[in-house]
Amino acid sequence: MAVTEKQTLDMSALLLGAYELAEMIIHSADTADYLYWKERQESDPEVKVLVREFGRKKELFEETQRFGHFHPNYHEALDRVKEVQEKLERLEPVHRFKSAEERLDEILFEVSETLARAVSDSIKVPGNGAEEGGGCSSGGSCSGKCG
């Protein structure tokens, strides 16, 4: 068997193992919980109202943020964003979704880290978001660093 044939065979086995691992994660209880609460959050009318309100308050805050603390409405706009964000986080679908998302993220991070460390301690592993700050519990792209 030629070297390239062996490498192809090894890569095929590696990819097959990766797909099997992905299937195990997809069919896990943590993924099911994540998908359940994601759907509940997306279909909840109260969440939808607050997400729209959050978007409006965030836009107003971003307008004041251009001038920073010197804008006369900066702190008021920031307080309004935080107020709506706190309301969102108190809703069960949002709270449960965020919790399920964090658990699934931790599993994926641990798998990535385990694979990387098995190859070499010097391989960089992408952060799992826990160190970087997550979203605003709305499923949006907010950095969570509104303050």
TIFI-964266 format. One record per residue: residue number from 1; x, y, z of N, C-alpha, C in turn. Coordinates in pm, 1 decimal, m for minus. Layout:
# residues N
SITE seq      n_x      n_y      n_z     ca_x     ca_y     ca_z      c_x      c_y      c_z
SITE NUM        X        Y        Z        X        Y        Z        X        Y        Z
...
This chain:
# residues 147
SITE seq      n_x      n_y      n_z     ca_x     ca_y     ca_z      c_x      c_y      c_z
SITE   1     85.4   m118.2      0.0      0.0      0.0      0.0     89.3    123.5      0.0
SITE   2     60.8    214.7    m89.0    138.9    337.4   m100.1    109.4    429.2     18.9
SITE   3    201.9    521.8     45.5    188.2    614.3    157.8     61.1    698.4    142.5
SITE   4     33.2    745.7     21.0    m86.3    829.8      1.5   m213.9    751.0     25.5
SITE   5   m213.4    621.2     m9.1   m331.6    538.6     16.8   m354.9    523.8    165.8
SITE   6   m246.9    503.1    241.7   m259.1    488.9    386.4   m308.2    618.7    448.6
SITE   7   m254.9    733.2    403.1   m299.4    862.2    455.6   m446.8    885.8    425.4
SITE   8   m490.8    847.3    306.3   m631.4    863.4    269.8   m718.2    775.8    358.4
SITE   9   m674.8    653.9    379.9   m748.8    562.4    466.0   m755.5    616.5    608.3
SITE  10   m643.7    667.4    660.4   m641.3    723.9    795.4   m733.4    845.6    805.5
SITE  11   m733.0    929.7    702.7   m817.6   1048.3    703.8   m964.8   1007.1    697.0
SITE  12   m995.4    905.5    619.8  m1133.4    856.6    611.4  m1179.9    804.1    747.1
SITE  13  m1095.0    728.7    813.7  m1130.1    676.4    946.1  m1147.6    790.4   1045.7
SITE  14  m1061.4    888.6   1036.2  m1069.7   1004.1   1124.9  m1200.5   1080.6   1101.8
SITE  15  m1233.9   1104.1    977.5  m1358.4   1175.4    946.4  m1481.0   1095.2    989.0
SITE  16  m1476.9    964.5    968.3  m1588.0    879.7   1010.3  m1606.9    888.9   1162.0
SITE  17  m1496.9    884.0   1236.0  m1504.0    898.1   1381.3  m1559.5   1033.6   1423.2
SITE  18  m1520.0   1137.4   1351.6  m1569.5   1271.9   1381.8  m1720.5   1280.9   1357.3
SITE  19  m1766.5   1221.3   1248.2  m1910.8   1221.2   1219.7  m1987.4   1142.0   1325.4
SITE  20  m1929.7   1031.8   1369.4  m1995.2    951.6   1473.5  m2003.6   1030.8   1604.5
SITE  21  m1896.7   1100.3   1639.5  m1896.9   1183.3   1760.1  m2001.0   1294.5   1747.3
SITE  22  m2007.6   1356.1   1630.3  m2106.8   1461.6   1608.0  m2247.9   1406.1   1623.6
SITE  23  m2274.0   1288.4   1571.1  m2406.0   1226.1   1584.1  m2439.6   1199.0   1731.1
SITE  24  m2341.1   1156.1   1807.7  m2364.0   1131.4   1950.9  m2401.3   1261.9   2021.6
SITE  25  m2334.0   1369.2   1987.4  m2365.1   1498.9   2048.6  m2503.2   1545.9   2003.6
SITE  26  m2532.7   1531.7   1875.0  m2663.3   1573.9   1820.9  m2777.3   1502.2   1892.2
SITE  27  m2759.1   1374.7   1924.3  m2865.4   1295.0   1985.7  m2858.0   1292.8   2138.2
SITE  28  m2777.6   1380.3   2196.2  m2763.7   1384.3   2342.2  m2881.1   1456.8   2407.0
SITE  29  m2899.0   1432.4   2534.4  m3004.6   1499.1   2611.2  m2979.0   1650.0   2616.6
SITE  30  m2853.3   1691.1   2624.2  m2822.0   1834.8   2629.7  m2860.8   1905.3   2500.1
SITE  31  m2839.3   1841.1   2386.0  m2879.4   1900.7   2258.9  m3031.4   1906.9   2248.5
SITE  32  m3099.3   1801.3   2292.1  m3245.9   1800.3   2289.6  m3301.3   1912.9   2377.2
SITE  33  m3242.6   1930.9   2494.2  m3285.1   2038.0   2584.8  m3262.3   2175.1   2520.7
SITE  34  m3146.6   2191.0   2459.5  m3113.1   2316.6   2390.7  m3214.9   2347.0   2280.7
SITE  35  m3244.4   2248.6   2195.5  m3337.6   2268.9   2084.9  m3479.5   2295.9   2134.6
SITE  36  m3518.0   2228.0   2241.6  m3651.2   2249.6   2298.4  m3666.9   2393.9   2346.2
SITE  37  m3570.2   2440.0   2427.1  m3581.1   2575.6   2481.9  m3556.8   2682.4   2376.5
SITE  38  m3480.0   2652.8   2274.3  m3461.1   2747.2   2163.0  m3595.1   2770.1   2093.5
SITE  39  m3667.1   2661.8   2065.9  m3797.5   2673.7   2000.4  m3897.3   2745.3   2090.2
SITE  40  m3896.4   2712.5   2219.0  m3987.5   2778.4   2314.0  m3958.5   2928.2   2320.8
SITE  41  m3830.6   2963.8   2323.7  m3792.3   3105.5   2329.0  m3836.6   3177.2   2202.6
SITE  42  m3812.5   3115.7   2086.6  m3845.2   3179.5   1959.6  m3995.7   3194.0   1938.0
SITE  43  m4075.4   3108.5   1999.9  m4219.9   3113.4   1977.4  m4296.0   3185.4   2089.2
SITE  44  m4227.1   3225.1   2194.0  m4292.7   3290.3   2306.8  m4328.1   3435.3   2271.0
SITE  45  m4456.9   3471.7   2278.3  m4496.6   3608.1   2240.2  m4434.2   3715.8   2328.6
SITE  46  m4420.9   3688.0   2457.2  m4361.5   3786.8   2548.2  m4214.2   3808.7   2515.4
SITE  47  m4145.2   3701.9   2480.2  m4004.2   3714.1   2441.6  m3993.9   3799.3   2315.3
SITE  48  m4081.2   3773.0   2218.6  m4077.7   3849.1   2093.2  m4094.9   3998.6   2118.3
SITE  49  m4189.6   4033.3   2205.5  m4213.8   4174.9   2237.0  m4090.0   4236.6   2301.3
SITE  50  m4032.5   4167.3   2398.2  m3915.1   4220.7   2468.4  m3791.6   4226.0   2378.3
SITE  51  m3776.9   4131.2   2286.9  m3663.1   4134.0   2194.8  m3673.0   4256.9   2103.9
SITE  52  m3794.1   4286.0   2055.9  m3812.0   4406.2   1974.1  m3782.4   4531.9   2056.6
SITE  53  m3832.7   4534.5   2178.8  m3808.1   4649.8   2266.2  m3659.0   4663.1   2295.7
SITE  54  m3594.4   4549.3   2318.9  m3450.5   4549.8   2344.8  m3376.1   4609.2   2225.3
SITE  55  m3415.9   4570.3   2104.7  m3352.1   4623.2   1984.0  m3365.9   4773.8   1973.9
SITE  56  m3485.9   4823.2   2005.6  m3508.0   4969.1   2000.5  m3423.3   5040.4   2105.5
SITE  57  m3421.6   4986.8   2226.7  m3343.5   5050.7   2334.5  m3194.2   5044.0   2303.3
SITE  58  m3152.2   4934.2   2243.5  m3011.0   4919.1   2208.8  m2971.2   5020.0   2101.0
SITE  59  m3059.4   5042.2   2002.4  m3032.5   5142.6   1898.6  m3016.4   5281.5   1960.4
SITE  60  m3106.3   5316.9   2051.8  m3096.3   5447.2   2118.1  m2966.6   5458.4   2196.9
SITE  61  m2930.4   5350.1   2263.9  m2805.9   5351.2   2340.2  m2686.0   5368.2   2246.9
SITE  62  m2688.2   5297.4   2133.7  m2576.2   5307.0   2039.9  m2560.2   5448.9   1986.2
SITE  63  m2673.4   5519.2   1969.4  m2665.6   5659.4   1927.1  m2593.7   5744.0   2031.4
SITE  64  m2624.2   5722.2   2158.6  m2559.5   5799.8   2265.0  m2414.8   5754.4   2284.8
SITE  65  m2388.6   5628.3   2255.0  m2255.2   5571.7   2278.1  m2148.9   5636.2   2189.5
SITE  66  m2188.9   5690.8   2077.2  m2092.2   5758.5   1989.6  m2020.2   5870.5   2064.6
SITE  67  m2091.5   5932.3   2160.5  m2033.5   6042.1   2237.9  m1988.6   5995.5   2376.0
SITE  68  m2017.7   5871.3   2408.0  m1975.2   5814.9   2535.0  m2045.6   5876.4   2654.0
SITE  69  m1977.8   5876.2   2766.7  m2034.5   5925.3   2892.8  m2072.3   6073.5   2885.8
SITE  70  m2021.9   6142.5   2784.6  m2047.6   6285.9   2774.2  m2185.3   6316.8   2716.8
SITE  71  m2249.1   6219.3   2653.5  m2383.4   6241.8   2598.8  m2480.6   6256.7   2715.8
SITE  72  m2568.4   6355.5   2712.7  m2658.0   6379.3   2827.2  m2751.8   6261.1   2858.4
SITE  73  m2783.4   6177.3   2760.4  m2874.2   6064.9   2784.2  m2803.0   5929.7   2790.1
SITE  74  m2670.1   5931.4   2795.2  m2593.2   5806.3   2791.8  m2636.3   5709.9   2902.8
SITE  75  m2633.8   5754.1   3025.4  m2663.4   5665.1   3139.1  m2810.0   5622.1   3140.1
SITE  76  m2898.4   5711.6   3102.9  m3040.3   5677.3   3095.1  m3062.9   5569.5   2987.9
SITE  77  m2999.6   5586.0   2871.2  m3013.8   5488.4   2762.6  m2954.9   5353.4   2803.7
SITE  78  m2842.1   5357.0   2871.6  m2779.2   5234.2   2920.3  m2869.4   5164.0   3021.7
SITE  79  m2927.5   5239.8   3112.1  m3018.1   5181.7   3211.8  m3139.2   5116.7   3145.5
SITE  80  m3190.5   5177.4   3039.1  m3307.5   5121.8   2968.6  m3271.5   4988.6   2901.7
SITE  81  m3152.3   4981.4   2842.4  m3106.9   4856.2   2780.1  m3095.3   4747.5   2886.4
SITE  82  m3032.8   4780.3   2997.9  m3014.3   4682.3   3105.4  m3148.6   4638.0   3163.4
SITE  83  m3241.7   4730.3   3174.0  m3373.2   4700.0   3228.5  m3446.5   4597.3   3141.3
SITE  84  m3445.1   4619.1   3011.3  m3512.5   4525.1   2920.3  m3437.8   4391.5   2918.5
SITE  85  m3305.0   4398.0   2922.2  m3225.4   4275.1   2923.8  m3258.3   4191.7   3048.3
SITE  86  m3271.2   4256.4   3162.4  m3305.6   4185.4   3285.1  m3445.5   4124.2   3277.0
SITE  87  m3540.1   4197.2   3216.0  m3674.9   4142.1   3196.6  m3668.8   4016.7   3110.5
SITE  88  m3589.8   4023.2   3003.8  m3575.2   3907.6   2915.8  m3518.0   3788.0   2991.3
SITE  89  m3412.9   3812.1   3067.2  m3345.6   3703.3   3137.2  m3431.2   3640.6   3245.6
SITE  90  m3532.9   3712.1   3293.7  m3622.6   3656.2   3394.7  m3728.6   3563.8   3334.8
SITE  91  m3750.8   3573.1   3204.7  m3849.7   3486.9   3140.5  m3796.4   3343.5   3133.4
SITE  92  m3881.0   3248.4   3168.4  m3836.3   3108.9   3172.9  m3776.2   3059.1   3041.6
SITE  93  m3841.0   3081.8   2925.9  m3781.2   3029.9   2802.6  m3641.3   3086.3   2775.1
SITE  94  m3620.4   3212.3   2806.6  m3490.2   3274.8   2783.1  m3387.7   3221.3   2882.0
SITE  95  m3425.5   3216.6   3007.5  m3334.1   3167.3   3111.2  m3294.2   3022.6   3084.5
SITE  96  m3392.6   2938.9   3053.4  m3364.7   2796.7   3028.4  m3284.4   2777.2   2900.8
SITE  97  m3315.3   2855.8   2796.9  m3239.0   2846.1   2673.1  m3093.1   2883.1   2697.2
SITE  98  m3071.4   2991.3   2768.5  m2934.2   3035.5   2796.0  m2857.1   2928.8   2873.7
SITE  99  m2922.5   2868.8   2970.3  m2859.4   2763.4   3049.7  m2825.9   2641.5   2962.3
SITE 100  m2920.2   2600.3   2878.1  m2898.0   2485.9   2789.3  m2787.7   2516.6   2688.3
SITE 101  m2786.7   2639.7   2638.6  m2684.6   2681.7   2543.3  m2545.2   2676.8   2607.2
SITE 102  m2534.4   2721.4   2730.7  m2406.1   2718.5   2801.5  m2357.6   2575.6   2823.4
SITE 103  m2450.5   2483.7   2857.7  m2412.2   2343.0   2877.5  m2362.0   2281.7   2746.4
SITE 104  m2433.3   2306.2   2638.2  m2392.9   2251.7   2508.4  m2261.4   2313.6   2462.9
SITE 105  m2245.7   2442.7   2483.4  m2121.6   2510.4   2448.5  m2003.7   2451.0   2525.1
SITE 106  m2025.1   2420.6   2652.0  m1918.3   2362.4   2733.6  m1878.8   2223.5   2682.0
SITE 107  m1977.1   2144.0   2641.5  m1947.9   2011.2   2585.3  m1863.8   2025.6   2458.6
SITE 108  m1905.9   2113.6   2368.9  m1833.3   2133.0   2243.5  m1692.9   2186.8   2267.6
SITE 109  m1680.0   2275.3   2364.8  m1547.6   2328.0   2399.2  m1457.6   2217.3   2453.9
SITE 110  m1512.4   2134.6   2543.0  m1432.5   2025.4   2600.4  m1388.6   1925.3   2493.7
SITE 111  m1476.4   1896.2   2398.1  m1439.7   1805.3   2288.6  m1327.3   1867.6   2206.8
SITE 112  m1341.0   1994.6   2171.1  m1237.1   2064.0   2094.0  m1104.3   2065.6   2168.3
SITE 113  m1112.1   2096.5   2296.6   m990.2   2102.1   2376.9   m925.7   1964.2   2389.4
SITE 114  m1005.9   1861.4   2409.8   m953.1   1724.7   2421.4   m883.2   1682.4   2292.6
SITE 115   m945.5   1710.8   2178.9   m884.2   1676.3   2050.1   m753.9   1752.9   2028.6
SITE 116   m755.9   1880.8   2056.6   m636.3   1962.5   2036.4   m522.5   1916.9   2126.3
SITE 117   m551.6   1892.4   2253.1   m446.9   1851.9   2347.9   m393.5   1711.7   2317.0
SITE 118   m476.8   1627.7   2255.9   m430.7   1494.2   2217.2   m324.9   1503.6   2107.9
SITE 119   m333.1   1608.4   2026.7   m235.5   1628.1   1920.3   m111.9   1699.0   1974.4
SITE 120   m132.6   1809.7   2046.1    m20.8   1888.0   2098.7    m71.8   1990.3   2199.1
SITE 121      8.7   2014.6   2302.7    m27.8   2115.9   2402.0    m17.2   2257.6   2347.1
SITE 122     49.9   2273.7   2234.8     69.0   2409.1   2181.3    m39.5   2450.0   2081.4
SITE 123   m131.5   2360.0   2050.5   m240.0   2394.9   1957.5   m338.1   2488.1   2027.8
SITE 124   m374.1   2592.9   1957.9   m468.5   2688.7   2014.8   m609.5   2634.8   1999.6
SITE 125   m687.9   2648.5   2105.2   m826.5   2604.0   2106.0   m913.9   2728.7   2112.6
SITE 126  m1010.0   2741.3   2021.3  m1098.2   2857.8   2028.4  m1169.5   2863.3   2162.9
SITE 127  m1191.0   2984.3   2213.8  m1261.5   3000.9   2340.4  m1405.1   2956.7   2327.4
SITE 128  m1467.0   2923.6   2440.2  m1605.3   2876.9   2435.8  m1705.0   2987.4   2463.8
SITE 129  m1660.9   3111.4   2462.7  m1754.0   3221.2   2485.2  m1767.9   3256.9   2631.9
SITE 130  m1744.2   3162.0   2721.9  m1756.9   3189.6   2864.6  m1654.8   3294.5   2907.6
SITE 131  m1536.8   3288.2   2847.9  m1433.7   3385.9   2883.4  m1455.9   3516.7   2810.0
SITE 132  m1524.8   3510.9   2694.2  m1536.2   3627.3   2608.1  m1662.1   3707.9   2632.4
SITE 133  m1756.8   3656.2   2704.7  m1884.6   3724.7   2723.2  m1981.5   3681.2   2616.0
SITE 134  m2098.8   3641.4   2655.1  m2195.6   3587.9   2559.9  m2290.7   3694.3   2509.5
SITE 135  m2402.1   3649.6   2459.8  m2501.6   3740.5   2405.3  m2589.0   3798.1   2515.7
SITE 136  m2697.0   3855.9   2475.5  m2788.7   3919.5   2570.9  m2910.6   3835.0   2594.0
SITE 137  m2897.2   3704.8   2585.0  m3005.4   3609.6   2610.9  m3122.7   3624.5   2517.0
SITE 138  m3102.6   3691.1   2407.3  m3214.2   3709.7   2314.2  m3191.9   3633.6   2186.4
SITE 139  m3081.3   3559.0   2180.1  m3051.6   3488.3   2057.6  m2992.3   3581.3   1953.2
SITE 140  m2970.8   3706.1   1989.9  m2917.8   3804.3   1895.9  m2766.8   3808.2   1899.8
SITE 141  m2710.6   3911.0   1841.1  m2565.6   3919.3   1830.1  m2507.4   4022.0   1926.1
SITE 142  m2580.8   4059.8   2027.4  m2530.6   4157.1   2123.1  m2409.0   4101.5   2193.8
SITE 143  m2309.3   4183.2   2215.7  m2187.6   4137.9   2281.0  m2205.6   4123.1   2431.0
SITE 144  m2314.5   4174.0   2484.8  m2336.1   4166.6   2628.2  m2255.1   4267.4   2705.9
SITE 145  m2182.5   4353.7   2636.4  m2094.4   4450.7   2701.0  m2152.7   4590.0   2687.1
SITE 146  m2277.8   4604.0   2724.8  m2347.0   4731.9   2708.7  m2308.6   4831.6   2817.0
SITE 147  m2231.1   4792.3   2911.9  m2200.6   4884.7   3019.3  m2062.0   4904.9   3044.4
